[in-house]
Amino acid sequence: MLSVLRHELGVPLRRRGWTSGVTRCLASPSSPSPSSTSSSYITRPAITDESRDPLDVGVFRPPTDPLALADAARKHRELAIPLRVPRLPVVLCHGMGGDKPFLPYFHGIAADLAAGGVTVYQTRVYKYGDVYQRAAKLKIQLDNILQHSGARKVNLITHSMGGLDARQYITHLGGHEHISSMTSIGTPHRGSCFADFCVSHLLDGLALGRFLDLLPMETGAPRNLIRSFLLDVFNPETPDHPSVHYLSYPSAARITNPLHPLFLPWQYIRRVEGDNDGLVSVESARWGTVIRTLDLCHASQINWTPYDARALYRELMGVLYDEGH
């Protein structure tokens, strides 16, 4: 179960058409000091020495080879759903877990949007760092994206914990000046009872948290997904900024196959919180303007299942276009 919660996807920018070398993160501003109330939810201090942990930010570049171009255009045409290009660039922000070598986060989404004329970027933040560490990294990369694109503002599309990172950046790190809209998909804005279960029974109950603290990695993310942190600490400290348009896609999946990796979490959350996507309840994922409630599991939302999630992101491009973003 813990592996399901921890492995929330990701893609290195040097794979599958993502280029490195657009910019490189060299220096990080200090993260804001959270209140003493929230400090108990952080397992490590914020990392500020970026020179020891550089991460690239990549812009999705369509292939230049004629055969590859033809293949990209064919795949784009296969989906008979029109794509309207938003006015501003789009930035994809991943959830907990980060890079995976075997399956990319937002699988095939960036390629499809780019083939339709959308300027697409993707950020990479600490895989399991707490929301304060991840938001500080996000700020560095978004500053680089703004400089590279020449745009004054961008549209953020976030999945899962990426929505919390974005909210922290917008409210506390000056992001409201650079973000036109933030759309969260499957983000636990009010926490998850399954995260509560994993933290209390696995990290604390089996003392796995102490073992993880010995590893050379950030491990604060799971504790930032529990309900008490989101409801009692993060949300009161992180109000929405009035200049940013917040949108969301909650999801009420129906997972009936016992072999599905999210079957047991889905059943557990359904008993405790109600309709959910296998990790996050509908009520927790609702934030700002709810575009509509999906019927996708948490993995399907980023194209990790046979369901073709490109349709969802094309729909979102139309929403952003209609809203003037």
N, C-alpha and C positions, 0 to 999 in steps of 0.2 A: 504493500500500500504506500509506504513512504516513497518508493521509487516512482510511483504514479504522480505523487504530489511534487516531487523534486524535478522530474524531467519534463518541464514545460517548454521543450522545444528550442530551436535556435539555428542559425546558419552563419558560418564564417564568411566574411565579405569577399574572401579570395576565391570562393567556390561559386560555381554556377553563374558566372557572369558578373559577380560583384567584384569591383576593382578596388585595390588598395592604392594608397599613395595620393588620394585627393587631398587629404590633410592628415596630420599626425598629432595626436594629443600629447603635449609635452609638459604642461603645467596645469595643475588643478587648483581652483579657488577652494578655500576651506569650506567645508560643509557647515550649514547653520547649526548652532548648538541646540539640540532639542531640549525640551524642558526636562527637569529631573523626573517628572512622571513618566516620560517616554523612554528614558535611558535604560530602564530595566528590560526593554524589549530589544535592545541592541547587544549583540554578542561581541562585537569588536568596534574599536574607534574607527571613524571615517578615515579612509586612505586618501592622502593628499599628494604623495610623491608620484606624480604621473610618469616621471622619467624612468622609474623602475617598472612601470606597467603600461606601456604605450598601447593604445588600441587605434586602429584605423577606422575612418568613416568612409564608406564607399557610395558612389552614385551608380545606379544601375545603368549600364551602357548596353544598348542593343548590339548584337553581333554585327561585324562588318563583312564577314564572309558571305558571298551571294547565296550559297546553299543554306547556310544557317539563317540568313535573313528570310529566305523563302519559307523555311520551316517555321520560324517564329510567326510570320504572317499567317501561315496556314493554321497553326494552333490558335491564333487569335481569332480567326474567322470561324473556327469550329463552334464556338459558343455564340449562338445567335441572339445575343443580348447587347444592345447598343451601349457604348461607353462614351459618356460626356466628360470632357477634360476640365477639372477644376481650374480656377484662376491661379491658384498658388501651388507650389510644390507640395508633395505628400511625403511624410516621413513615417516609416513603420518602426514601432517600438516593441520589442519582445518582452515576454514574461519571464518568470523564474526558470532557470535552467540553462538559458543561453545556447551557445553553439553546440551543434551535434554534427559529427562528420558524415552521418549516414542519412540524414533527412533534414532538409532546411526548414527553418521557421518561415511562415508565410509561403509555403511551398508553391512555386509557380505563380504566385500573385504578382510579384514585382515585374516579372517578365511580361505578363499579360497586360498590366497597366502601362508599362513602358512601350509595348507594341502599339498601344492605342493612343500614344502621345503624351502620357502623364510623366512628369518629372518625378522620379521616385528615389528616395534615399532610405537607408536603413541604419539604425544605430546599434551599437553593441555596448552593453553595460555589464557590470559584475554579475556573474551567473547567480550566485546565492548571497550577494551582499544585501544589507538592509536598505530600506527605501531611501535613506539619507545618502548613503554611498552611491547608490544607483542614480539618484537624481543629480548629484554633483557630476558624475560622469556624463549623464545625458546633457547637462548644460554645456560642457566643453564641446561635445560633438555637435550639438545644435548650433553653437556659435560658429563652428567650422562650416557647417552646412549653409548657414546664412551667408557667410563670406563667399563660399564657392558658388552658390546659386545666384547671388546678387539680389535675392528677394528680401523684403523687409519683414515678411511673416511667412509662416508655413502652416500646413494642416497636419496635426498629429493623428495617426491611427494606431491605437495601442491594443495589445491583447493581454489579458490576465493582469499580473502584477505591473506590467508596463503602464497601465492606467494610473496606478498609485504613484509611480515615478514621475509621470507627467504632471500630475496634480501638485506634487511637492515642488517641482521645477517652476510651474506657473505661479504658484502662490508665494513661494519663499525665495526663489532664485532669480526673480525678474523676468520669468518667462512670459508673463502676460504681455510684454512689449513685442514679443516675436511670434506669438501663437494666435492664429485666427480662429481655429476650431480644434477641439480635442474629442475624438470619438473613441470610446472604450468598448471593447468586445470581450464579454466574459470576465470583466474585472470584479474582484471581490471588494467592492467599495465599503461594504459593511462586514467584511470578514467571511469566513467559512467554518461551519461546524466540523467539517472534515479536517481542516487545518488544526482546529482545537484538539481533535482526537489524536492526530499525529504528534502534535507537540507534547500533549500531556501524557500519552501512553508510550510514545516511542522516544522522543528527544529527552523528556524528563523521566518518564517511568522506567525506561530501560537504560537511562543514562547515555543514550547515543549522542546527546548534545555535548557532553563533556568530551567524548571521543572526537567529534567533529571539530571542536574548538582546538584540538591539537594539530589538525591538518592545516597546511599552508594555503588556506582559502577562506573567503568570506562566508559566513554561515548564518547571517541575521535574517534572511528572507522568510523562512517559515514562521518565525515568531511575529513578523509583521503582517501575517495573513490571518491571525486569530481574531475573533470577534471583539474581544475586550480591547485590543490595541486599536483597531479601526474605530470602534464606537466611542471609546472613552478618551483616546489620546489623539490619533491622527486626524479624524474628521473635525473635532472641535478646533484643532490647531490649524487646519488647512481648509478654510472656506474657499468657495469658488470665486474667481475674479470676474467682476461684471463685464469686462471687455472681451472675454473669451466665450465662445459658444461651445457648451458641453453637450455632447450627444452620446447615446449608448445603444448597444444591442444586448439585451439579456437573452437567455436561451432556456427553453424548457424541452429538453431532449427526452426521448422515450428509449431507454436502454434495457432491453429485455433479454439479450443474449448473455448467459452466465459467463461466457468466455471473453466478453468484452472487458478490456482492462479497467474500464470505469464503472463496471456493473455494480460492484459492492459499494464504492463511494456514492454512486448515484442512489442506491437504495437507502443508504444511511442518511444522506442529506435530505432525501424525500420524506423520511420519517420525522426529521428534526425541523427542517426549514421549508419543505414543500418542493415545488417544481424546480429543477436545476439542470445543469449541463454535464453532470458527473463530477464536478469540483466546486462549482459556484451556483448559488441559488438565484432564481429570477429576481427576487427582492433585493439581494445584495448587488446584483449587476446593474440595476436601474440607476441611472445618474443623468441629470440634466434632461434634455429632450430625448425621450425614448423613441427611436425610429420605428422599431417594431420588435416583437419577441420572436426569436428564431426557434427552430426545432432541432438544433445541431448540438452534438456533444462538444466538449471543450476542445478536443483534437480536430474535429471537423471544421471548426471555425478558422483554422489556419491551414486547411487543405491537407490534413494528415490522414484522411480516410478516402475511400472511393468517391465520396460526395465531392462534386466540383465546386469548391468555394469561390472560384473566380466570379461566379454570378453575384455573390454577396458583395464583393469589393467593387464590382462594376455598378451595382445598385448604389453603393455608398458614394461613388464618384458623382453620380447623378444628384444625390442629396446635397453634396457639397457645392456642386455647380448651381443648383437652384437657390441655395442660401447665399450665393455670392462669394463663397470662399475659394 
